[in-house]
Amino acid sequence: MWKHVVGQLRSRNVSLIGGDATRSHFYVPVCQFRGGRADSAPRSFFGVEDYLDDDNSRPYTYQKGKKSKNPDKHVSFKQRTVAYMEPFTLDVFISKRFVSASITHRVTSKQVAVAGTNSKDIKAVLRSRSDIPACLAIGRILADRAREADVYTAAYTPRERDKFEGKIRAVVQSLIDSGIDVKVYLD
């Protein structure tokens, strides 16, 4: 289809960029289409290989399955049981003033462990409530509180507007370093 459109534009000598119609200026796509699929489409910035352990043994990020366009479609066994196989989720919220993180049980929607820089005991110790050292401290404190509640694994999916870098990555990395196994799902 793309070849057909470009061929029609070339035969009519139409300019897509602007300027004189006698000169032919065409938009050249960055990716090429072969067999109906993009051949050299830009890769995602966050690939699985970007996040390896120190000894390059295994990535700690996992790719999520595709979401169904039809919600009435058959629901697979994995989709029905994932809430029970990975019952705890990590939620990280970072604003300009403070950082907070919590581990929540998916089925009962109860918070098992909570840590934030707005609490009295933590804010008295920290110099700043929203920088990277504060994020690392929140990760360590949350890991301690999660271990007290017998939680050793959690799943984390960033929100649509959040990127898995900087402060969010510092909180997750601190949790992993403190002994909580966190599976990070990047779309």
C-alpha positions as CSV (number, residue, x, y, z in Angstrom):
1,M,0.0,0.0,0.0
2,W,2.8,2.4,0.9
3,K,4.6,1.7,-2.4
4,H,1.3,2.4,-4.2
5,V,0.8,5.8,-2.6
6,V,4.4,6.9,-3.2
7,G,4.2,5.7,-6.8
8,Q,1.0,7.7,-7.4
9,L,2.6,10.8,-5.9
10,R,5.7,10.4,-8.0
11,S,3.7,10.0,-11.2
12,R,1.8,13.2,-10.4
13,N,5.0,15.0,-9.4
14,V,3.4,16.2,-6.1
15,S,5.6,17.8,-3.4
16,L,5.0,16.6,0.1
17,I,7.4,18.9,1.8
18,G,6.4,22.1,0.1
19,G,7.8,24.4,-2.5
20,D,7.6,24.2,-6.2
21,A,5.4,21.5,-7.7
22,T,7.9,21.0,-10.6
23,R,10.6,19.7,-8.3
24,S,9.7,16.4,-6.6
25,H,10.5,16.4,-2.8
26,F,9.3,13.2,-1.1
27,Y,9.2,12.2,2.5
28,V,11.5,9.2,2.9
29,P,10.5,7.0,5.9
30,V,13.1,6.0,8.4
31,C,11.8,2.4,8.5
32,Q,11.3,0.2,5.5
33,F,8.4,-2.1,5.0
34,R,9.0,-5.6,3.7
35,G,6.3,-8.2,3.5
36,G,3.9,-5.9,5.3
37,R,6.1,-5.6,8.4
38,A,8.5,-2.8,9.5
39,D,12.0,-4.0,8.7
40,S,14.1,-1.5,10.6
41,A,11.7,0.1,13.1
42,P,13.2,1.8,16.0
43,R,13.7,-0.4,19.0
44,S,12.3,0.3,22.4
45,F,14.6,2.3,24.6
46,F,14.1,-0.1,27.5
47,G,15.0,-3.5,26.3
48,V,15.4,-6.6,28.5
49,E,19.2,-6.5,27.9
50,D,19.5,-3.0,29.4
51,Y,18.8,-4.3,32.9
52,L,21.2,-7.1,33.8
53,D,22.5,-8.1,37.2
54,D,26.1,-7.2,38.1
55,D,27.5,-10.5,36.8
56,N,25.4,-10.2,33.6
57,S,23.6,-13.5,34.6
58,R,19.9,-12.7,34.2
59,P,17.7,-9.7,33.4
60,Y,15.3,-8.7,36.2
61,T,12.7,-7.3,33.8
62,Y,10.1,-9.3,32.0
63,Q,8.0,-8.5,29.0
64,K,4.2,-8.3,29.5
65,G,1.9,-10.2,27.2
66,K,-0.2,-8.4,24.7
67,K,-3.5,-6.9,25.9
68,S,-6.6,-8.1,24.2
69,K,-8.5,-5.6,22.0
70,N,-11.7,-7.5,22.7
71,P,-12.5,-7.7,26.4
72,D,-15.2,-10.3,25.8
73,K,-12.6,-12.7,24.3
74,H,-11.6,-15.9,26.0
75,V,-9.4,-15.3,29.0
76,S,-6.4,-17.6,29.3
77,F,-5.4,-19.6,32.3
78,K,-2.4,-17.4,32.9
79,Q,-4.5,-14.3,32.8
80,R,-6.9,-15.8,35.4
81,T,-4.2,-17.0,37.7
82,V,-1.5,-14.3,37.6
83,A,-3.1,-12.4,40.6
84,Y,-2.6,-15.6,42.7
85,M,0.8,-16.5,41.3
86,E,2.3,-13.1,41.9
87,P,0.0,-11.8,44.7
88,F,2.0,-8.7,45.8
89,T,2.5,-5.6,43.7
90,L,4.9,-2.7,44.3
91,D,3.6,0.9,43.9
92,V,6.0,3.8,43.8
93,F,4.9,7.4,43.9
94,I,7.4,10.3,43.5
95,S,6.5,13.9,43.6
96,K,8.6,17.1,43.8
97,R,8.3,17.1,47.6
98,F,8.3,13.5,48.7
99,V,8.7,9.8,47.8
100,S,6.4,7.0,48.9
101,A,6.3,3.3,48.1
102,S,4.0,0.4,49.1
103,I,3.5,-3.3,48.6
104,T,-0.1,-4.3,48.1
105,H,-1.8,-7.7,48.1
106,R,-3.6,-7.9,44.7
107,V,-6.5,-10.1,45.7
108,T,-7.5,-8.4,49.0
109,S,-6.2,-4.9,48.0
110,K,-4.6,-4.5,51.5
111,Q,-1.3,-2.7,51.9
112,V,1.3,-5.0,53.5
113,A,4.2,-2.6,53.8
114,V,4.3,1.2,53.4
115,A,7.2,3.6,53.5
116,G,7.3,7.3,52.7
117,T,9.5,10.3,53.3
118,N,6.5,12.2,54.8
119,S,6.4,10.1,57.9
120,K,7.8,11.7,61.1
121,D,10.5,9.1,61.8
122,I,12.0,9.2,58.3
123,K,11.7,12.9,57.5
124,A,13.7,13.8,60.6
125,V,16.7,11.7,59.5
126,L,16.8,12.7,55.8
127,R,18.4,15.9,54.5
128,S,16.1,16.0,51.5
129,R,12.8,14.2,51.0
130,S,12.9,13.8,47.2
131,D,16.4,13.0,46.1
132,I,18.1,9.8,45.1
133,P,19.5,9.0,48.7
134,A,15.9,9.4,50.0
135,C,14.7,6.9,47.3
136,L,17.4,4.4,48.4
137,A,16.4,4.9,52.0
138,I,12.7,4.3,51.2
139,G,13.6,1.1,49.3
140,R,15.6,-0.3,52.3
141,I,12.9,0.6,54.8
142,L,10.2,-0.9,52.6
143,A,12.2,-4.1,52.2
144,D,12.6,-4.4,56.0
145,R,8.9,-3.8,56.6
146,A,8.0,-6.3,53.8
147,R,10.2,-9.0,55.3
148,E,8.5,-8.5,58.7
149,A,5.2,-9.2,56.9
150,D,6.7,-12.4,55.3
151,V,6.7,-10.9,51.8
152,Y,9.8,-11.7,49.7
153,T,8.6,-11.2,46.1
154,A,6.7,-8.4,44.3
155,A,5.8,-7.4,40.8
156,Y,6.2,-3.8,39.5
157,T,4.6,-2.3,36.4
158,P,5.4,1.4,35.9
159,R,2.5,3.7,35.2
160,E,2.0,4.9,31.6
161,R,3.5,8.3,32.4
162,D,6.5,7.0,34.4
163,K,9.8,5.9,32.9
164,F,11.8,3.2,34.6
165,E,14.8,5.3,35.3
166,G,16.2,7.7,37.9
167,K,14.4,7.8,41.2
168,I,11.9,5.0,40.4
169,R,14.8,2.7,39.4
170,A,16.7,3.7,42.6
171,V,13.7,2.6,44.8
172,V,13.3,-0.7,42.9
173,Q,17.1,-1.4,42.9
174,S,17.3,-0.7,46.6
175,L,14.5,-3.2,47.2
176,I,16.3,-5.8,45.1
177,D,19.6,-5.2,47.0
178,S,17.8,-5.5,50.3
179,G,16.6,-9.0,49.5
180,I,13.1,-8.5,48.0
181,D,12.8,-10.2,44.6
182,V,11.0,-7.6,42.3
183,K,9.9,-8.6,38.8
184,V,9.7,-5.4,36.7
185,Y,7.2,-5.6,33.8
186,L,7.9,-3.1,31.0
187,D,5.4,-2.8,28.2
